[in-house]
């Protein structure tokens, strides 16, 4: 069984790859914890876009939508936990710089 790939899929795939690279760059190139959190968000949005595009391409849109809902729920939990850690870190160190994590104990 061969899958016919429409031309619009390449546009979605290109946008997915750009979002993925942008999220990775944002996570790796900065020392600010909030920017790292935004990079994680952009990465998750690119995964969501890829799942929807793959569901449309294979004709299994219902499965893709259920996977996207699952990814969104996991993403919200991860963001809330990381935001709480960032808030606690900021209250203790008065800074969002990753370099200040070296003096943490425990």
Backbone as a printed PyTorch tensor [residue, N CA C, xyz], in Angstrom:
tensor([[[ 0.8320, -1.1690,  0.0000],
         [ 0.0000,  0.0000,  0.0000],
         [ 0.8890,  1.2500,  0.0000]],

        [[ 0.7150,  2.0560, -1.0030],
         [ 1.4960,  3.2870, -1.1200],
         [ 0.6390,  4.4780, -0.7150]],

        [[ 1.2850,  5.4060, -0.0430],
         [ 0.5720,  6.6030,  0.4040],
         [ 0.9290,  7.7420, -0.5420]],

        [[-0.0910,  8.3650, -1.0850],
         [ 0.0930,  9.5230, -1.9670],
         [ 0.3400, 10.7560, -1.0950]],

        [[ 1.4980, 11.3770, -1.2590],
         [ 1.8530, 12.5390, -0.4470],
         [ 1.4780, 13.8120, -1.2070]],

        [[ 0.5260, 14.5870, -0.6740],
         [ 0.1470, 15.8350, -1.3510],
         [ 1.2270, 16.9050, -1.2050]],

        [[ 1.1670, 17.8810, -2.0710],
         [ 2.1560, 18.9600, -2.0570],
         [ 2.0940, 19.7770, -0.7730]],

        [[ 0.8990, 19.9470, -0.2100],
         [ 0.7720, 20.7770,  0.9880],
         [ 1.4520, 20.1400,  2.2000]],

        [[ 1.6520, 18.8250,  2.1600],
         [ 2.3170, 18.1690,  3.2900],
         [ 3.7380, 18.6770,  3.4530]],

        [[ 4.4120, 18.9570,  2.3580],
         [ 5.7940, 19.4360,  2.4490],
         [ 5.8680, 20.8060,  3.1030]],

        [[ 4.8300, 21.6140,  2.8880],
         [ 4.7720, 22.9010,  3.5680],
         [ 4.6310, 22.7060,  5.0720]],

        [[ 3.7390, 21.7990,  5.4800],
         [ 3.5820, 21.5000,  6.9090],
         [ 4.8570, 20.8980,  7.4930]],

        [[ 5.4810, 20.0060,  6.7490],
         [ 6.7050, 19.3740,  7.2410],
         [ 7.8290, 20.3980,  7.3940]],

        [[ 7.9310, 21.3330,  6.4580],
         [ 8.9440, 22.3870,  6.5510],
         [ 8.6900, 23.2640,  7.7730]],

        [[ 7.4160, 23.6240,  7.9720],
         [ 7.0760, 24.4440,  9.1330],
         [ 7.3430, 23.6820, 10.4270]],

        [[ 7.0470, 22.3800, 10.4380],
         [ 7.3330, 21.5390, 11.6020],
         [ 8.8330, 21.5290, 11.8940]],

        [[ 9.6450, 21.3470, 10.8620],
         [11.0970, 21.2940, 11.0540],
         [11.6290, 22.6350, 11.5600]],

        [[11.0920, 23.7430, 11.0320],
         [11.5290, 25.0610, 11.5010],
         [11.1430, 25.3000, 12.9580]],

        [[ 9.9300, 24.8990, 13.3330],
         [ 9.5200, 25.0380, 14.7320],
         [10.3770, 24.1760, 15.6520]],

        [[10.6700, 22.9700, 15.1980],
         [11.4980, 22.0690, 15.9930],
         [12.8940, 22.6560, 16.2050]],

        [[13.4980, 23.1500, 15.1420],
         [14.8290, 23.7490, 15.2610],
         [14.8080, 25.0200, 16.1020]],

        [[13.7390, 25.8000, 15.9600],
         [13.6130, 27.0240, 16.7460],
         [13.4930, 26.7010, 18.2330]],

        [[12.6960, 25.6950, 18.5620],
         [12.5560, 25.3050, 19.9580],
         [13.8520, 24.7680, 20.5380]],

        [[14.5500, 23.9430, 19.7610],
         [15.8430, 23.4220, 20.2230],
         [16.8570, 24.5390, 20.4090]],

        [[16.8920, 25.4680, 19.4620],
         [17.8410, 26.5840, 19.5630],
         [17.5290, 27.4360, 20.7880]],

        [[16.2490, 27.6670, 21.0310],
         [15.8630, 28.4810, 22.1720],
         [16.2510, 27.8110, 23.4820]],

        [[16.1560, 26.4900, 23.5260],
         [16.5230, 25.7740, 24.7470],
         [18.0320, 25.7300, 24.9570]],

        [[18.7920, 25.6040, 23.8920],
         [20.2320, 25.3990, 24.0210],
         [21.0430, 26.6950, 24.0230]],

        [[20.5210, 27.7570, 23.4360],
         [21.3170, 28.9680, 23.2610],
         [21.1310, 29.9880, 24.3720]],

        [[20.2530, 29.7470, 25.3050],
         [19.9970, 30.7490, 26.3310],
         [20.2910, 30.1900, 27.7180]],

        [[20.4480, 31.0970, 28.6580],
         [20.6710, 30.6910, 30.0460],
         [19.4960, 31.1090, 30.9210]],

        [[18.4610, 31.6780, 30.3240],
         [17.2880, 32.1290, 31.0530],
         [16.2850, 30.9830, 31.1510]],

        [[15.8080, 30.7060, 32.3500],
         [14.9090, 29.5820, 32.5580],
         [13.5500, 29.7650, 31.8820]],

        [[13.0630, 30.9860, 31.8100],
         [11.7770, 31.2330, 31.1580],
         [11.8980, 30.9960, 29.6530]],

        [[13.0000, 31.4050, 29.0600],
         [13.2020, 31.1470, 27.6320],
         [13.3340, 29.6530, 27.3490]],

        [[13.9220, 28.9270, 28.2630],
         [14.0080, 27.4750, 28.0970],
         [12.6100, 26.8680, 28.1450]],

        [[11.7700, 27.3700, 29.0360],
         [10.3860, 26.9070, 29.1080],
         [ 9.6320, 27.2260, 27.8250]],

        [[ 9.8530, 28.3960, 27.2580],
         [ 9.2160, 28.7550, 25.9880],
         [ 9.7260, 27.8480, 24.8730]],

        [[11.0020, 27.4870, 24.9040],
         [11.5430, 26.5510, 23.9200],
         [10.8830, 25.1840, 24.0050]],

        [[10.6110, 24.7210, 25.2220],
         [ 9.9080, 23.4520, 25.3950],
         [ 8.5020, 23.5580, 24.8240]],

        [[ 7.8380, 24.6850, 25.0570],
         [ 6.4990, 24.8950, 24.5020],
         [ 6.5150, 24.8620, 22.9750]],

        [[ 7.4830, 25.5160, 22.3650],
         [ 7.5710, 25.5220, 20.9030],
         [ 7.8380, 24.1180, 20.3760]],

        [[ 8.6770, 23.3600, 21.0620],
         [ 8.9110, 21.9630, 20.6760],
         [ 7.6170, 21.1500, 20.7120]],

        [[ 6.8490, 21.3200, 21.7620],
         [ 5.5970, 20.5670, 21.8750],
         [ 4.5960, 20.9880, 20.8140]],

        [[ 4.5690, 22.2500, 20.4580],
         [ 3.6660, 22.7030, 19.3920],
         [ 4.0740, 22.1150, 18.0450]],

        [[ 5.3680, 21.9580, 17.8260],
         [ 5.8070, 21.3480, 16.5710],
         [ 5.4140, 19.8730, 16.5140]],

        [[ 5.4820, 19.1800, 17.6480],
         [ 5.0500, 17.7780, 17.6930],
         [ 3.5480, 17.6830, 17.4240]],

        [[ 2.7840, 18.6100, 17.9790],
         [ 1.3390, 18.6370, 17.7370],
         [ 1.0330, 18.8410, 16.2610]],

        [[ 1.7270, 19.7750, 15.6440],
         [ 1.5280, 20.0200, 14.2100],
         [ 1.8910, 18.7960, 13.3880]],

        [[ 2.9650, 18.1260, 13.7460],
         [ 3.3680, 16.9340, 13.0030],
         [ 2.3500, 15.8090, 13.1550]],

        [[ 1.8230, 15.6360, 14.3530],
         [ 0.8210, 14.5880, 14.5600],
         [-0.4330, 14.8390, 13.7310]],

        [[-0.8760, 16.0690, 13.6690],
         [-2.0630, 16.3890, 12.8650],
         [-1.7750, 16.1880, 11.3840]],

        [[-0.6110, 16.6330, 10.9230],
         [-0.2630, 16.4570,  9.5080],
         [-0.1440, 14.9740,  9.1550]],

        [[ 0.4210, 14.1790, 10.0410],
         [ 0.5320, 12.7380,  9.7910],
         [-0.8370, 12.0810,  9.7910]],

        [[-1.7340, 12.5390, 10.6550],
         [-3.0870, 11.9940, 10.6700],
         [-3.8580, 12.3090,  9.4080]],

        [[-3.6860, 13.5150,  8.8940],
         [-4.3410, 13.8770,  7.6370],
         [-3.7450, 13.0810,  6.4840]],

        [[-2.4470, 12.9090,  6.5000],
         [-1.7670, 12.1960,  5.4210],
         [-2.1780, 10.7270,  5.3660]],

        [[-2.2880, 10.0860,  6.5080],
         [-2.6230,  8.6650,  6.5290],
         [-4.1190,  8.4010,  6.5500]],

        [[-4.9120,  9.4280,  6.7240],
         [-6.3530,  9.2410,  6.7620],
         [-6.8750,  8.8310,  8.1250]],

        [[-6.0610,  8.8950,  9.1460],
         [-6.4640,  8.5340, 10.5080],
         [-6.5170,  9.7930, 11.3720]],

        [[-7.3970, 10.6970, 10.9830],
         [-7.4690, 11.9780, 11.6780],
         [-7.9990, 11.8240, 13.1040]],

        [[-8.9140, 10.8980, 13.3320],
         [-9.4540, 10.7060, 14.6790],
         [-8.3570, 10.2380, 15.6440]],

        [[-7.5230,  9.3240, 15.1870],
         [-6.4110,  8.8620, 16.0220],
         [-5.4330,  9.9970, 16.2920]],

        [[-5.1380, 10.7840, 15.2730],
         [-4.2160, 11.9050, 15.4440],
         [-4.7730, 12.9350, 16.4170]],

        [[-6.0740, 13.1890, 16.3340],
         [-6.6740, 14.1550, 17.2440],
         [-6.6380, 13.6650, 18.6870]],

        [[-6.8630, 12.3850, 18.8870],
         [-6.7990, 11.8690, 20.2550],
         [-5.3650, 11.9150, 20.7910]],

        [[-4.3940, 11.6450, 19.9360],
         [-2.9990, 11.7600, 20.3640],
         [-2.6300, 13.2070, 20.6910]],

        [[-3.1540, 14.1420, 19.9020],
         [-2.8630, 15.5570, 20.1470],
         [-3.4670, 16.0000, 21.4760]],

        [[-4.6800, 15.5510, 21.7820],
         [-5.2750, 15.8930, 23.0700],
         [-4.4130, 15.3510, 24.2120]],

        [[-3.9070, 14.1330, 24.0520],
         [-3.0350, 13.5460, 25.0660],
         [-1.7550, 14.3610, 25.2170]],

        [[-1.1670, 14.7720, 24.1000],
         [ 0.0600, 15.5810, 24.1370],
         [-0.2010, 16.9240, 24.8020]],

        [[-1.3520, 17.5220, 24.5450],
         [-1.6780, 18.8150, 25.1480],
         [-1.8160, 18.6800, 26.6600]],

        [[-2.4640, 17.6080, 27.1220],
         [-2.6180, 17.3970, 28.5660],
         [-1.2500, 17.2020, 29.2270]],

        [[-0.4050, 16.3950, 28.6100],
         [ 0.9380, 16.1840, 29.1490],
         [ 1.7250, 17.4910, 29.1430]],

        [[ 1.5670, 18.2650, 28.0830],
         [ 2.2700, 19.5430, 27.9740],
         [ 1.8620, 20.5040, 29.0840]],

        [[ 0.5860, 20.5600, 29.3920],
         [ 0.1110, 21.4610, 30.4450],
         [ 0.7020, 21.0500, 31.7950]],

        [[ 0.7200, 19.7680, 32.0740],
         [ 1.2760, 19.2950, 33.3450],
         [ 2.7620, 19.6310, 33.4380]],

        [[ 3.4900, 19.3900, 32.3570],
         [ 4.9270, 19.6760, 32.3460],
         [ 5.1860, 21.1670, 32.5460]],

        [[ 4.4110, 22.0110, 31.8690],
         [ 4.6140, 23.4610, 31.9820],
         [ 4.3140, 23.9450, 33.3940]],

        [[ 3.2600, 23.4340, 34.0000],
         [ 2.9200, 23.8650, 35.3600],
         [ 4.0130, 23.4510, 36.3480]],

        [[ 4.5140, 22.2400, 36.2150],
         [ 5.5700, 21.7830, 37.1300],
         [ 6.8500, 22.5940, 36.9250]],

        [[ 7.2350, 22.7960, 35.6850],
         [ 8.4590, 23.5620, 35.4140],
         [ 8.3000, 25.0170, 35.8470]],

        [[ 7.1170, 25.6020, 35.6250],
         [ 6.8900, 26.9800, 36.0540],
         [ 6.9800, 27.0900, 37.5680]],

        [[ 6.4850, 26.0860, 38.2870],
         [ 6.6130, 26.0930, 39.7480],
         [ 8.0560, 26.0100, 40.1940]],

        [[ 8.8390, 25.1760, 39.5190],
         [10.2640, 25.0700, 39.8440],
         [10.9770, 26.3910, 39.5480]],

        [[10.6350, 27.0140, 38.4330],
         [11.2460, 28.2980, 38.0750],
         [10.8790, 29.3660, 39.1000]],

        [[ 9.6210, 29.3860, 39.5210],
         [ 9.1930, 30.3720, 40.5130],
         [ 9.9200, 30.1850, 41.8430]],

        [[10.0530, 28.9440, 42.2780],
         [10.8040, 28.6770, 43.5060],
         [12.2670, 29.0490, 43.3760]],

        [[12.8370, 28.7740, 42.2190],
         [14.2380, 29.1370, 41.9750],
         [14.4180, 30.6500, 42.0030]],

        [[13.4630, 31.3730, 41.4000],
         [13.5600, 32.8320, 41.3740],
         [13.4160, 33.4220, 42.7650]],

        [[12.5310, 32.8640, 43.5680],
         [12.3560, 33.3760, 44.9330],
         [13.6000, 33.1640, 45.7850]],

        [[14.2960, 32.0800, 45.5320],
         [15.4890, 31.7840, 46.3380],
         [16.7140, 32.5590, 45.8570]],

        [[16.8940, 32.6880, 44.5420],
         [18.1310, 33.2610, 43.9980],
         [17.9720, 34.6620, 43.4040]],

        [[16.7530, 35.1620, 43.2750],
         [16.4780, 36.4650, 42.6450],
         [17.0810, 36.5670, 41.2550]],

        [[17.1240, 35.4650, 40.5540],
         [17.6850, 35.4260, 39.2020],
         [17.0990, 34.2340, 38.4620]],

        [[17.0440, 34.3400, 37.1480],
         [16.5820, 33.2270, 36.3200],
         [17.7180, 32.6270, 35.5120]],

        [[18.9540, 32.9370, 35.8780],
         [20.1090, 32.4430, 35.1530],
         [20.4030, 30.9970, 35.5460]],

        [[20.6440, 30.1690, 34.5490],
         [20.9290, 28.7590, 34.7840],
         [22.2600, 28.5890, 35.5070]],

        [[23.1530, 29.5280, 35.3650],
         [24.4480, 29.4530, 36.0290],
         [24.3550, 29.4450, 37.5340]],

        [[23.2370, 29.9550, 38.0730],
         [23.0650, 29.9620, 39.5230],
         [22.6220, 28.6190, 40.0840]],

        [[22.3940, 27.6350, 39.2370],
         [21.9550, 26.3330, 39.7410],
         [23.1090, 25.5420, 40.3380]],

        [[24.3160, 25.9710, 40.1120],
         [25.4620, 25.2170, 40.6110],
         [25.5580, 25.2440, 42.1270]],

        [[25.0410, 26.2900, 42.7610],
         [25.1350, 26.3740, 44.2130],
         [23.9190, 25.7930, 44.9260]],

        [[23.0620, 25.1120, 44.1900],
         [21.9010, 24.4650, 44.8130],
         [22.3380, 23.1570, 45.4770]],

        [[21.7000, 22.8140, 46.5560],
         [22.0190, 21.5850, 47.2730],
         [20.7400, 20.7810, 47.4330]],

        [[20.9170, 19.4630, 47.5520],
         [19.7520, 18.6410, 47.8440],
         [19.4010, 17.7120, 46.8440]]])
